[in-house]
Amino acid sequence: MYQNSMNFSEVFKQSNQLCKVSPDGKYLATCVQYRLVVRDFNTLQIVHLYTCLDQVMHMEWSSDSLFILCAMYKRGLVQVWSLEQPDWHCKIDEGSIGLVSSRWSPDGRHILNTTEFNLRVTVWSLCTKSVSYIKYPKACQKGVDFTTDGRYMALAERRECKDYISVFVCDDWHLLRHFESETQDLAGLEWSPNGCVLAVWDNCLEYKILFYSLDGRLLSSYSAYEWSLGIKSVAWSPSSQFLAVGSYDEKVRILNHITWKKITEFEHPATIINTKAVVFKEVEKRPVVGSEDLSIHQLTMNNSLFSTQSKYEITQLPAQVPVIKPDPDRANPKIGISTLAFSADNRYLATKNDNMPQSLWVWDMQRLSLLAVLEQTAPVRCFVWDPRRPRLALCTGNTKVYLWSPAGCVSVNVPVEGSFQVQSLFWHCSGSTLILLSKEHICLCYVDAEEEK
Amino acid sequence: MGDWWTPTMMPDPSLDTKELSSISGISMSPSRQNLHHSLHSTMALPKNSYSVLSAFCTEENVSQCIAYVNQEVCSLGLTGVSLESKSGSLSAVPVLNLLYEVLQLQRRAQRALNDLETQQLKSGSDLEHLQHSNCRLKDQLEHTRRENSGLHEGERQLQLKIKTLQNCLKSEKEEVQKLQSIISSRATQYNHDTKRKERECTKLKERLNQLLMDKRDKKLSIEMSNYLGRSDGKRGLWKTGKMEARHEGEMYRALLSDYETRQRTLMLENSELKKVLQHMKKDMIAILSPKKHCIKTEPADDSLEQAGSEGEEEIGESSRETLEQSCEQAREQLTNSIRLQWRKLKSHMERLDSQASLVACQEREAEEMMSRKEHEEEMQRMRMELQQCKEFIHMQQQLLQQLSSPCDEETAALLNDCYTLEEKERLKEEWRLFNEQKRNFERERKNFTEAAIRLGHERKMFEEDRAAWLKTQFLNMTPFVDRKRPALSEPHSALSVSTEPEAKLQSTPPLVTKSQSYSVFSTPKAAPVKMPSTADLYRSLHLIPESRGHGKCPSGETLTKSRLRNCSTDCSVISLVRDENSPI
């Protein structure tokens, strides 16, 4: 179904998984060691080539797609390049204090650098060259979050052994609110997509999630259980209507935005007996030369003959999901829901349970029930929803890319020279192209939307 | 017996041994033996005594022997008999008597001995048995004791175990408590340490920050070709109080807008839900109203249901009106009406279901005859419907009447009368039936009495016949046998005639025959005493009042009369015979 409409680009080099598409979708930036390559996304012609001072560790587009930030953490350096003015150049040196993280502010005119030991956050303005500091940032899972409209920033802080939250106005870094959070040890915070509610959750020792209004009022708090490892992951639905909370008890709890109470919980049982769910199992098979599936293109590639083909088979229910037993003596045990993602239309939720690494679960948010389970032959590395359509792409570190849609499942071999083991992937903002990343290369996969039906 | 005998027997051997030893030393041992033997067996005694006899009694010691024997006998208690030697010779009679006595004694002793022996045997065996059982019981006791002690031991051990386990538990509990306290202390310690560390860390950070700031880190810098314009194209603004107020305002605006949007969505949802509700209500009403007609065909509780549905319709309409106004006021009413209608719908659906299943069953039964049957069924149903409708109309009229004048007492009474009219009529009918039955009974009784009277007449006739027969019998003794026949034939004919009317009464004949048979078989001797009178019959048949009215003359009179008549007839017969005889 997809195979006919899927085309692959040639392969480009890349390092440190640094490959980003500009927010407007026009350019593709990749880093190869200390070089930054910017290509036109449609033609894949190199538009600009910048040379940094050292190997780039982090690269990021500004929100207006005009600037690219390249951070070299080892050197404590940040370099900014302009697309419009290739001669324009900016270099920020954090000095001996060190640098662990660098990011754009939503306006694309400020850079926020977090220094080593989370000593402070330095805000550099590209407009005024001014620098300001925010002290006591908390080192945690997700300590900083911007609202989607880019107006406000929430920052977790730790002072006097207590957690605080600061809300800044990004326009002029004015501190709008500063309040103590009712957490033991804050682990993360995230704005709702409409920017009015801030979800704050405690670290895994305690199941606690708090909801704060923009003005710092505590709206509600929720705790599912006590005395056990708690929250592992949190995701807002794009409509801000639901908050999915994945926890170490292998369940996802869906909270609603009116009462902030649980609507339902999704269990991840080892035996699937829900008759409404479809279990797709990936089955590998040896390639058969001469089969009609093999296109001329594939036949010309040597590797395709050696790589195994795979397809999905629908398993009869009840089906067993492979489970690994986590080591209870080690910290951060491999159990529980580590990743959650809502589809762009709020209709589906994809989850991954860490002690069932080969399975991906897709839930129907309208019927609040399990819709599909994808059982892969290898652990799922990464899965991303199409930003436009209810379509999920995933990879498992092998030479295939997998797609799920309500219509079904498909696995596609990446037909490139040499083996291209897909480590991660992401969608172009138009939803028509998938960018596949292997350890040192990238490949573009064009998914024709027209023939999806 | 045995008790009495043993003391007398026991001294014997010692006695005669002494005596004998003094008499003759030679015979001592055998005599002793004999005596011993004699105690045991009588059979062996004569033989031995004979052989020893020579030694015991010789010519010389006869007197001594006699004395000895006497003494012995005396000691044996046979005082009445003693041997006397008369001039050296013994008279045979006392000896024989003595012998006899001794023998008797001996036999008795023997028997007693036997008895004792058997008794001893028995007691011996009993003893043995008892000993045996005793032994066994002892064993058992021993065993039980052992068992008991074993159990005691076990119990003791178990108790010990329990004690140790309890100790264990206690120690474990203590351990747990200790561990918990350790954990909590550790936790507090850890928390304290972390806080301390964190404080140190922050202090260090502060210090580091200070140092870095103080040192004026040369490296900390930004190099830029030229300044950039703001992304929104505006110029940066100074931080002033005004700005702060503006930010606050913006924030609140944002919040407000969010709440507004949320409210809007909620309102939208609400209105949507209302619309759905309204639609549902409308649908429900639409569904339920044709159902009313259907219900009319249903025989059961249709009036009630219709009334209910009408009421609901009103409620529904009112709620529909209020639905547009405000949900809050009419919410309860609305939900109630919805619930009611929903329930009705459900029941209706259930009924439909059952009907459908019934129809399906019927279909399965007769599928080929469907068309005609269907037609017929349809007709039938229509007819039934019509009938029910009529009934319904009637009932409604009645109800209307009731409703139109519910407080009017007269009409209520009238209605009540109407209600009881039917019953009255029924009672009347019953009364009529009852009367008829009564009449029948009376007629029957009359018939019966008539029959009884006839029976009485017949008996009288029979009596007369019998008298005649007796007379003839009597006359038969005499040589006038031939004369008897015409006299007998007469009552026969009378009887046969009388039975003819009897046939009309069907219940009476057995009784009549019975009485006839009684009368026939009762012997002529007891006839006057045992013959039941008509009055008795009536009494037995519980017809006394009738009999009283009917036969006013006392039974005794009739009896005497009949007897008199019998006598007279007898006399007449005799006289007649005499008359006849006389010419002969």
Interface residues (C-beta under 8 A of the other chain):
Chain A: S63 D64 G76 Q85 D87 W88 H89 C90 K91 I92 D93 E94 G95 S96 I97 D107 G108 R109 F117 L119 R120 W124 L126 C127 T128 K129 V131 K135 Y136 R151 Y152 R158 R159 C161 V169 D171 D172 H174 L176 N194 G195 C196 S213 L214 D215
Chain B: T194 K195 E198 R199 C201 T202 K205 L208 N209 L212 D217 K218 K219 L220 S221 I222 E223 M224 S225 N226 Y227 L228 G229 R230 S231 D232 G236 L237 K239 M243 E244 H247 E248 E250 M251 Y252 A254 L255 D258 T261
